[in-house]
Amino acid sequence: MSSVVELRGVWVDFGGHPVLEDITFSAAAGEFVSVVGPNGAGKTTLLKVILGLIRPRRGEVQVFGVPPWKLGKQRARIGYVPQVEEVDPRFPLRVLDVVLMGRYGALGLGRRPGAADRHAAVEALKLVGIAHLAGKPLGELSGGQRQRVFVARALAVKPELLLLDEPTTGIDPAASESFYELLRRIQKTGVTVIMVTHDVGVISRYVDKVACLNRRLVVHGRPEEVMADAALAEMYGCAALFFHHGRAPHMVVRPHSELREGRR
């Protein structure tokens, strides 16, 4: 299986301080990969490196076989959903208008969307299950519905690679699981999905691989291999255990004080 994303020995510094250290990471065509780790671990920076928005100080980055900053018009093969976007409910922007924005990069400067672009936007809304909301003002939607709109915007160009940064922040747990199921359906259409998340409690049900990041890549592999207490202890700086209750695993963290005292 060919790699859509390939990073080899990547280092990124901000203000002279390392943010990513010697990262070697890959995502194969059609995979669903989740990147997890604590705040400040460099997860968003990793996505921006893949997007070509940040160039590493050292190392190689390839997306579809070339450095991402050299993709040119091929950049339309990538869809991106950034962290939660605040929406002013007074701003009269319709759902369909937001999704059409995803077509602008492919249209080129000064060109207005036409019938083909509107069709692509409607198809994207159908894919995420909210075509019936096309005419609604964005500010009237729930958090979960808005996130589906932003995913539809990213899908409007029919990307081969979809990057998402903390897409379930501010969404209730039931809506989050529904959202992950949506991403799984998108993956099954042939799209490679890379998602940054804090939601380590449910990702193992949906993803093919997990990358644990804390400036360095602590571990990268299948969920059942990665969700081991040793890897998570290194990633979070604490002892972490996974218990499976029904279908969903839950992470339980024991404070350092309890470990020192040998309590269970």
C-alpha positions in Angstrom: 0.0 0.0 0.0 1.5 3.3 -1.1 2.1 6.2 1.4 0.0 9.4 0.9 1.9 11.2 3.7 5.6 10.5 4.5 7.7 12.4 7.1 11.3 11.3 7.7 13.4 12.8 10.5 11.4 16.0 10.7 12.5 18.8 13.2 10.5 22.0 13.7 11.6 24.9 16.0 9.6 28.0 17.2 11.7 30.8 18.7 14.7 28.5 19.0 12.8 25.9 20.9 12.0 22.4 19.4 8.3 21.7 18.8 8.7 18.5 16.8 11.8 16.3 17.2 13.0 13.7 14.7 9.5 12.7 13.5 9.2 9.8 11.2 5.5 9.2 10.3 3.5 7.8 7.4 -0.1 7.3 6.4 -1.0 4.9 3.6 -3.7 5.4 1.0 -7.1 4.8 2.5 -6.0 4.7 6.2 -7.6 6.4 9.1 -4.9 7.6 11.5 -5.5 9.4 14.8 -2.8 11.6 16.3 -3.1 11.9 20.1 -1.1 13.5 22.8 -1.1 16.2 25.6 -1.5 20.0 25.1 1.6 21.4 23.6 2.7 18.1 22.1 3.0 19.5 18.5 -0.1 17.9 17.1 -1.4 21.0 15.2 2.1 21.7 14.1 2.3 18.3 12.6 -0.8 18.9 10.5 0.6 22.3 9.3 3.8 20.6 8.2 1.7 18.1 6.2 -0.2 21.0 4.7 3.0 22.7 3.8 2.2 25.8 6.0 5.3 25.1 8.1 8.6 24.0 6.7 10.8 21.9 8.9 14.3 22.9 9.9 15.5 19.4 9.1 14.0 16.3 7.5 11.8 15.4 4.5 8.1 15.8 4.0 6.2 14.3 1.1 2.5 14.4 0.3 1.4 12.5 -2.8 5.1 12.0 -3.5 6.3 15.6 -3.4 7.0 18.3 -0.8 3.5 19.8 0.1 4.7 23.4 -0.7 5.3 22.2 -4.2 1.8 20.7 -4.8 0.5 23.8 -6.7 -2.9 23.0 -8.1 -2.6 19.5 -6.6 -3.3 21.1 -3.2 -7.0 20.6 -4.0 -6.4 16.9 -3.3 -6.2 17.8 0.4 -9.2 18.8 2.6 -8.6 20.5 5.9 -10.9 21.0 8.9 -9.2 23.4 11.5 -10.0 23.6 15.2 -13.5 24.7 16.2 -14.5 27.9 14.5 -16.6 30.4 16.4 -19.7 31.4 14.5 -21.5 34.7 15.2 -25.2 33.7 15.1 -26.1 37.2 13.7 -23.9 36.6 10.6 -26.4 35.5 7.8 -24.3 32.9 6.1 -26.1 29.9 4.8 -24.8 26.4 5.1 -24.5 25.9 1.3 -22.5 29.2 1.1 -20.1 27.9 3.7 -19.6 24.6 1.8 -19.1 26.4 -1.5 -16.1 28.2 0.1 -14.3 24.9 -0.1 -14.4 25.1 -3.9 -12.7 28.6 -4.1 -9.2 27.2 -4.1 -9.9 25.0 -7.0 -11.7 27.7 -8.9 -8.9 30.1 -9.1 -8.7 33.8 -8.4 -11.7 35.9 -9.3 -13.8 33.0 -10.6 -17.3 32.6 -9.2 -18.8 29.1 -8.4 -21.0 27.7 -11.1 -23.5 24.8 -11.4 -20.8 22.1 -11.1 -19.5 23.7 -7.9 -23.0 23.9 -6.4 -23.6 20.3 -7.3 -20.3 19.3 -5.6 -21.3 21.2 -2.5 -24.7 19.6 -2.3 -23.1 16.1 -2.8 -20.7 16.9 0.1 -23.7 17.9 2.3 -25.4 14.6 1.4 -22.3 12.6 2.3 -22.2 14.1 5.8 -26.0 13.7 6.2 -27.2 17.3 6.4 -28.3 18.2 2.8 -31.7 19.2 4.3 -29.9 22.1 6.2 -28.4 23.6 3.0 -30.6 26.8 3.3 -30.3 27.3 7.1 -28.2 30.0 8.6 -25.0 28.5 10.0 -25.4 30.3 13.3 -28.7 28.4 14.0 -27.0 25.0 13.9 -25.9 22.9 16.8 -22.1 22.3 17.4 -22.3 18.8 15.9 -24.2 20.1 12.8 -21.6 22.9 12.3 -18.8 20.5 12.4 -20.4 18.4 9.7 -20.8 21.6 7.6 -17.0 22.3 8.0 -16.3 18.7 7.0 -18.6 19.1 3.9 -16.6 22.3 3.0 -13.4 20.3 3.1 -15.0 17.5 1.0 -16.4 19.8 -1.6 -13.2 19.5 -3.7 -13.4 15.7 -3.4 -10.1 15.4 -1.7 -8.0 12.2 -1.4 -6.5 13.3 2.0 -8.6 14.8 4.8 -6.9 16.4 7.8 -8.9 17.3 10.9 -7.7 19.2 14.0 -9.7 18.4 17.2 -13.0 18.1 15.3 -15.1 17.1 18.3 -14.2 19.9 20.7 -17.3 21.3 22.2 -19.5 18.4 20.9 -21.4 16.2 23.3 -20.2 12.5 23.6 -23.2 11.1 21.6 -22.6 13.5 18.8 -18.9 12.8 18.9 -19.4 9.1 18.3 -21.8 9.8 15.5 -19.1 12.1 14.0 -16.4 9.4 14.2 -18.8 7.0 12.4 -19.2 9.7 9.7 -15.4 9.9 9.3 -15.2 6.1 9.0 -17.8 6.2 6.2 -15.8 8.9 4.4 -12.6 6.8 4.8 -14.5 3.8 3.1 -15.0 6.0 0.0 -11.2 5.8 -0.4 -10.1 9.0 1.4 -7.1 8.9 3.7 -8.0 10.5 7.1 -5.6 12.0 9.6 -7.3 13.3 12.7 -5.8 15.1 15.8 -7.8 14.4 18.9 -7.8 14.3 22.7 -10.6 11.8 22.7 -8.4 8.7 23.4 -11.3 7.0 25.0 -13.1 6.0 21.8 -10.7 6.3 18.9 -9.6 2.6 19.0 -13.1 1.7 17.7 -12.8 3.7 14.5 -9.1 4.2 13.4 -6.6 1.9 11.7 -3.6 3.4 13.4 -2.8 5.7 16.4 0.2 8.0 16.6 1.1 9.1 20.1 2.9 12.4 19.9 4.7 14.4 22.6 7.2 16.4 20.5 8.7 13.1 19.6 6.6 10.2 18.1 6.3 8.0 21.2 4.6 5.1 19.4 2.8 4.6 16.1 0.9 1.5 15.2 -2.4 -0.4 15.4 -4.7 0.7 18.3 -4.4 -2.6 20.2 -0.6 -2.3 20.0 -0.5 1.4 21.0 -3.0 1.5 23.8 -0.5 0.0 26.2 0.2 1.7 29.6 3.9 2.0 28.9 3.4 4.1 25.8 0.8 6.3 27.4 2.8 6.7 30.5 5.6 8.1 28.4 3.3 10.3 26.4 1.3 11.8 29.3 4.0 11.6 32.0 1.7 9.4 34.2 0.6 5.8 34.4 -2.4 5.2 32.2 -4.5 2.1 31.8 -7.3 1.2 29.5 -10.4 -0.6 30.7 -13.0 -1.8 28.2 -16.6 -1.4 29.4 -18.8 -2.7 26.6 -17.6 -1.4 23.2 -15.8 1.8 24.4 -12.5 1.8 26.1 -11.9 4.3 29.0 -8.6 5.7 30.1 -7.9 5.9 33.8 -4.9 7.9 35.1 -3.3 7.2 38.4 -1.6 10.2 40.1 2.1 10.1 40.7 1.4 10.2 44.5 -0.5 7.0 44.3 2.2 5.3 42.4 4.9 6.3 44.9 2.7 5.0 47.8 2.0 1.8 45.9 -1.7 2.2 46.1 -4.1 0.6 43.7 
